[in-house]
Amino acid sequence: MQTLSIHRSSLNQALETGSPYINLLLFKLTLINNADNSNPMDLTELVKLCSDRQKVKRSKKTNPNSLPTQATHISDPTLSFVLPSTRKMAHHFGVDKSTITAYIRSGKVFKESWILTTA
């Protein structure tokens, strides 16, 4: 049997704060309205994706300003996109770079529709 190997304290923190686990998975105790579930990942893909992301997170401490930044639309994932830096993401949304960095670090929903992460 495959598992994601998420420590209970990490899961609790993600649930309590609403921040994405490893900047990838958003855990909620309630349904996310208008979420598109038409193309779910299978368990093998999800486990590999999480494992790879966990390895990267453990292997280096990186500055989010220098990493590609992903904007994931919470109700329509087909609108999601990646830009090469937080500066370019900030320019795209017409906000300051520090605003994008703050949303990446907090995991909060940006402009009521976007989850921002480092790709």
Contact map, one row per residue, 1 for C-alpha under 8 A:
11100000000000000000000000000000000000000000000000000000000000000000000000000000000000000000000000000000000000000000000
11110000000000000000000000000000000000000011001000000000000000000000000000000000000000000000000000000000000000000000000
11111000000000000000000000000000000000000000001000000000000000000000000000000000000000000000000000000000000000000000000
01111100000000000000000000000000000000000000011001100000000000000000000000000000000000000000000000000000000000000000000
00111110000000000000000000000000000000000000000000000000000000000000000000000000000000000000000000000000000000000000000
00011111011000000000000000000000000000000000000000000000000000000000000000000000000000000000000000000000000000000000000
00001111111000000000000000000000000000000000000000000000000000000000000000000000000000000000000000000000000000000000000
00000111111100000000000000000000000000000000000000000000000000000000000000000000000000000000000000000000000000000000000
00000011111110000000000000000000000000000000000000000000000000000000000000000000000000000000000000000000000000000000000
00000111111111000000100000000000000000000000000000000000000000000000000000000000000000000000000000000000000000000000000
00000111111111100000100000100000000000000000000000000000000000000000000000000000000000000000000000000000000000000000000
00000001111111110000000000000000000000000000000000000000000000000000000000000000000000000000000000000000000000000000000
00000000111111111110000000000000000000000000000000000000000000000000000000000000000000000000000000000000000000000000000
00000000011111111111100001100000000000000000000000000000000000000000000000000000000000000000000000000000000000000000000
00000000001111111110000000111000000000000000000000000000000000000000000000000000000000000000000000000000000000000000000
00000000000111111100000000000000000000000000000000000000000000000000000000000000000000000000000000000000000000000000000
00000000000011111110000000000000000000000000000000000000000000000000000000000000000000000000000000000000000000000000000
00000000000011111111000001110000000000000000000000000000000000000000000000000000000000000000000000000000001100000000000
00000000000011101111101001000000000000000000000000000000000000000000000000000000000000000000000000000000011100000000000
00000000000001000111111111100000000000000000000000000000000000000000000000000000000000000000000000000000001000000000000
00000000011001000011111111100000000000000000000000000000000000000000000000000000000000000000000000000000000000000000000
00000000000000000001111110000000000000000000000001001100100000000000000000000000000000000000000000000000000000000000000
00000000000000000011111110000000000000000000000000000000000000000000000000000000000000000000000000000001001000000000110
00000000000000000001111111000000000000000000000001000000000000000000000000000000000000000000000000000000000000000000100
00000000000000000001111111100000000000000000000000000000000000000000000000000000000000000000000000000000000000000000000
00000000000001000111100111110000000000000000000000000000000000000000000000000000000000000000000000000000000000000000000
00000000001001100101100011111000000000000000000000000000000000000000000000000000000000000000000000000000000000000000000
00000000000000100100000001111111000000000000000000000000000000000000000000000000000000000000000000000000000000000000000
00000000000000100000000000111110000000000000000000000000000000000000000000000000000000000000000000000000000000000000000
00000000000000000000000000011111000000000000000000000000000000000000000000000000000000000000000000000000000000000000000
00000000000000000000000000011111100000000000000000000000000000000000000000000000000000000000000000000000000000000000000
00000000000000000000000000010111111000000000000000000000000000000000000000100000000000000000000000000000000000000000000
00000000000000000000000000000011111000000000000000000000000000000000000000100000000000000000000000000000000000000000000
00000000000000000000000000000001111100000000000000000000000000000000000001110000000000000000000000000000000000000000000
00000000000000000000000000000001111110000000000000000000000000000000000001110000000000000000000000000000000000000000000
00000000000000000000000000000000011111100000000000000000000000000000000000111000000000000000000000000000000000000000000
00000000000000000000000000000000001111110000000000000000000000000000000000000000000000000000000000000000000000000000000
00000000000000000000000000000000000111110000000000000000000000000000000000000000000000000000000000000000000000000000000
00000000000000000000000000000000000111111000000000000000000000000000000000000000000000000000000000000000000000000000000
00000000000000000000000000000000000011111100000000000000000000000000000000000000000000000000000000000000000000000000000
00000000000000000000000000000000000000111110110000000000000000000000000000000000000000000000000000000000000000000000000
00000000000000000000000000000000000000011111110000000000000000000000000000000000000000000000000000000000000000000000000
01000000000000000000000000000000000000001111111000000000000000000000000000000000000000000000000000000000000000000000000
01000000000000000000000000000000000000000111111100000000000000000000000000000000000000000000000000000000000000000000000
00000000000000000000000000000000000000001111111110000000000000000000000000000000000000000000000000000000000000000000000
00010000000000000000000000000000000000001111111111000000000000000000000000000000000000000000000000000000000000000000000
01110000000000000000000000000000000000000011111111100000000000000000000000000000000000000000000000000000000000000000000
00000000000000000000000000000000000000000001111111110000000000000000000000000000000000000000000000000000000000000000000
00000000000000000000000000000000000000000000111111111000000000000000000000000000000000000000000000000000000000000000000
00010000000000000000010100000000000000000000011111111100000000000000000000000000000000000000000000000000000000000000000
00010000000000000000000000000000000000000000001111111110000000000000000000000000000000000000000000000000000000000000000
00000000000000000000000000000000000000000000000111111111000000000000000000000000000000000000000000000000000000000000000
00000000000000000000010000000000000000000000000011111111100000000000000000000000000000000000000000000000000000000000000
00000000000000000000010000000000000000000000000001111111110000000000000000000000000000000000000000000000000000000000000
00000000000000000000000000000000000000000000000000111111111000000000000000000000000000000000000000000000000000000000000
00000000000000000000000000000000000000000000000000011111111100000000000000000000000000000000000000000000000000000000000
00000000000000000000010000000000000000000000000000001111111110000000000000000000000000000000000000000000000000000000000
00000000000000000000000000000000000000000000000000000111111110000000000000000000000000000000000000000000000000000000000
00000000000000000000000000000000000000000000000000000011111110000000000000000000000000000000000000000000000000000000000
00000000000000000000000000000000000000000000000000000001111111000000000000000000000000000000000000000000000000000000000
00000000000000000000000000000000000000000000000000000000111111100000000000000000000000000000000000000000000000000000000
00000000000000000000000000000000000000000000000000000000000111110110000000000000000000000000000000000000000000000000000
00000000000000000000000000000000000000000000000000000000000011111110000000000000000000000000000000000000000000000000000
00000000000000000000000000000000000000000000000000000000000001111110100000000000000011000000000000001001000000000000010
00000000000000000000000000000000000000000000000000000000000000111110000000000000000011100000000000001000000000000000000
00000000000000000000000000000000000000000000000000000000000001111111000000000000000011000000000000000000000000000000000
00000000000000000000000000000000000000000000000000000000000001111111100000000000000111000000000000000000000000000000011
00000000000000000000000000000000000000000000000000000000000000000111110000000000011111000000000000000000000000000000011
00000000000000000000000000000000000000000000000000000000000000010011111000000000011111001000000000000000000000000001111
00000000000000000000000000000000000000000000000000000000000000000001111100000001111000000000000000000000000000000001111
00000000000000000000000000000000000000000000000000000000000000000000111110000001110000000000000000000000000000000111100
00000000000000000000000000000000000000000000000000000000000000000000011111001011100000000000000000000000000000000111000
00000000000000000000000000000000000000000000000000000000000000000000001111111111000000000000000000000000000000001110000
00000000000000000000000000000000011000000000000000000000000000000000000111111000000000000000000000000000000000001110000
00000000000000000000000000000001111100000000000000000000000000000000000011111000000000000000000000000000000000001000000
00000000000000000000000000000000011100000000000000000000000000000000000011111111000000000000000000000000000000000000000
00000000000000000000000000000000000100000000000000000000000000000000000111111111000000000000000000000000000000000000000
00000000000000000000000000000000000000000000000000000000000000000000000010011111000000000000000000000000000000000000000
00000000000000000000000000000000000000000000000000000000000000000000000110011111100000000000000000000000000000000000000
00000000000000000000000000000000000000000000000000000000000000000000011110011111110000000000000000000000000000000000000
00000000000000000000000000000000000000000000000000000000000000000000011100000011111000000000000000000000000000000000000
00000000000000000000000000000000000000000000000000000000000000000001111000000001111100000000000000000000000000000000001
00000000000000000000000000000000000000000000000000000000000000000001110000000000111111011000000000000000000000000000000
00000000000000000000000000000000000000000000000000000000000000000011100000000000011111011000000000000000000000000000000
00000000000000000000000000000000000000000000000000000000000000011111100000000000001111111000000000000000000000000000000
00000000000000000000000000000000000000000000000000000000000000011111100000000000001111111100000010011000000000000000000
00000000000000000000000000000000000000000000000000000000000000001000000000000000000011111110000110000000000000000000000
00000000000000000000000000000000000000000000000000000000000000000000000000000000001111111111000000000000000000000000000
00000000000000000000000000000000000000000000000000000000000000000000100000000000001111111111100010010000000000000000000
00000000000000000000000000000000000000000000000000000000000000000000000000000000000001111111111110110000000000000000000
00000000000000000000000000000000000000000000000000000000000000000000000000000000000000111111111110000000000000000000000
00000000000000000000000000000000000000000000000000000000000000000000000000000000000000011111111000000000000000000000000
00000000000000000000000000000000000000000000000000000000000000000000000000000000000000001111111000000000000000000000000
00000000000000000000000000000000000000000000000000000000000000000000000000000000000000000111111100000000000000000000000
00000000000000000000000000000000000000000000000000000000000000000000000000000000000000000111111110110000000000000000000
00000000000000000000000000000000000000000000000000000000000000000000000000000000000000100110011111110000000000000000000
00000000000000000000000000000000000000000000000000000000000000000000000000000000000001101110001111111000000000000000000
00000000000000000000000000000000000000000000000000000000000000000000000000000000000000000000000111111100000000000000000
00000000000000000000000000000000000000000000000000000000000000000000000000000000000000000100001111111110000000000000000
00000000000000000000000000000000000000000000000000000000000000000000000000000000000001001100001111111111000000000001000
00000000000000000000000000000000000000000000000000000000000000011000000000000000000001000000000011111111100000000000000
00000000000000000000000000000000000000000000000000000000000000000000000000000000000000000000000001111111110000000000000
00000000000000000000000000000000000000000000000000000000000000000000000000000000000000000000000000111111111111000011000
00000000000000000000001000000000000000000000000000000000000000010000000000000000000000000000000000011111111100000011110
00000000000000000000000000000000000000000000000000000000000000000000000000000000000000000000000000001111111000000000000
00000000000000000010000000000000000000000000000000000000000000000000000000000000000000000000000000000111111100000000000
00000000000000000111001000000000000000000000000000000000000000000000000000000000000000000000000000000011111110000011100
00000000000000000110000000000000000000000000000000000000000000000000000000000000000000000000000000000011011111000010000
00000000000000000000000000000000000000000000000000000000000000000000000000000000000000000000000000000010001111111111000
00000000000000000000000000000000000000000000000000000000000000000000000000000000000000000000000000000010000111111111000
00000000000000000000000000000000000000000000000000000000000000000000000000000000000000000000000000000000000011111100000
00000000000000000000000000000000000000000000000000000000000000000000000000000000000000000000000000000000000011111100000
00000000000000000000000000000000000000000000000000000000000000000000000011100000000000000000000000000000000011111110000
00000000000000000000000000000000000000000000000000000000000000000000001111000000000000000000000000000000000011111111000
00000000000000000000000000000000000000000000000000000000000000000000001111000000000000000000000000000011001111001111100
00000000000000000000000000000000000000000000000000000000000000000000111100000000000000000000000000010011001011000111110
00000000000000000000001100000000000000000000000000000000000000000000111000000000000000000000000000000001001000000011111
00000000000000000000001000000000000000000000000000000000000000010011110000000000000000000000000000000001000000000001111
00000000000000000000000000000000000000000000000000000000000000000011110000000000010000000000000000000000000000000000111
